[in-house]
Amino acid sequence: MIVITGATGHVGTELVSQLVERGKNVRALVRDTARARRLPAAADVVVGDLTDISSLLQAYRGADSLFLLVPGIDHEAARTALAAAEQARIERIVYLSSYAVGVTPLPPMGRWHHEREELIRASKIAATFLRPCGFTTNTFDWMQTLRESGYVLDPTGPGRAALIDPADIAAVAVAALTEDLHVGKAYTLTGPEALTVVEQVAAISKVLGIQIPVRDVASPEEVVRFRYPNGAPPSLAAALVDGLRAMRSDTEGLVTTTVQDLAGRPPRSFHRWCEANADTLRDIVEGKS
């Protein structure tokens, strides 16, 4: 049995579906069953909370593997999830970390994930760390500034990033959860091409058949609005500003072959992802979601 935390998120939903398609026994940990409607019927859905060890022990019962996605920037949930995993004798953990762990000097976002990786190492449970760069689905958040202000904010200018489709992260996670050769490894995951925000917006514009204006950010507050239109805690906001400042200076962008190497197929391009999600992107632009 494989337990999936964050099962109703972009990566988790894809991962549950891909594992079920392969005939694996999957238990999806959710906080609200209403959000589990998109999960396949074959998945065992259980209600729990990463800060509630009793609910986790129930969720982990009979399981041998755990996909761990920890929200927020503190480590309470990670510590509780690991304590329950040790009690339940979980044998393998695949942790969704961040590419920022490999950045020098270590930025705040990288430090938080590095500290969680160290907690997992200290648990002595066999583990694999997945370190993706930015998700293609992050555009769902910053596209909302278009609806509100009539333009997309660009915080990174000439900086490039190879955004990755959550389905490709899930494909690598499937391999890490089901194949022993990935134990003890850390994998940096990217999409196939490094694009600027302007190029990302151009791809969306082409798919939707509309012109989308782009404007450079004018202040740190606007940088936060780019990723978190509804605001963010001060420490997270500061980390975001720091990270995007570093991305602005990276005019080449990191691209890895990890998805091809582990999933046996190339990752989906940003343009193809836009085509596959055109209805959702259009609804955001038109204010329908």
Salt bridges, closest charged atoms under 4 A:
ASP44 OD2 - ARG27 NE 2.90
ASP49 OD2 - ARG31 NE 3.42
GLU115 OE1 - HIS75 NE2 2.63
GLU115 OE2 - ARG111 NE 3.97
GLU117 OE1 - ARG121 NH2 3.59
GLU117 OE1 - ARG131 NH2 2.73
GLU118 OE2 - ARG121 NH1 2.64
ASP141 OD2 - ARG227 NH1 2.47
GLU148 OE1 - ARG225 NH2 3.58
ASP165 OD2 - ARG268 NH2 2.62
ASP168 OD1 - ARG265 NH1 2.60
GLU179 OE1 - HIS182 NE2 2.76
ASP180 OD1 - ARG92 NH2 2.26
GLU199 OE1 - ARG160 NH1 2.67
ASP216 OD1 - ARG248 NH2 2.82
GLU222 OE2 - ARG215 NH2 2.61
GLU275 OE2 - HIS271 NE2 3.22
ASP279 OD1 - ARG282 NH1 3.80
GLU286 OE1 - LYS288 NZ 3.09
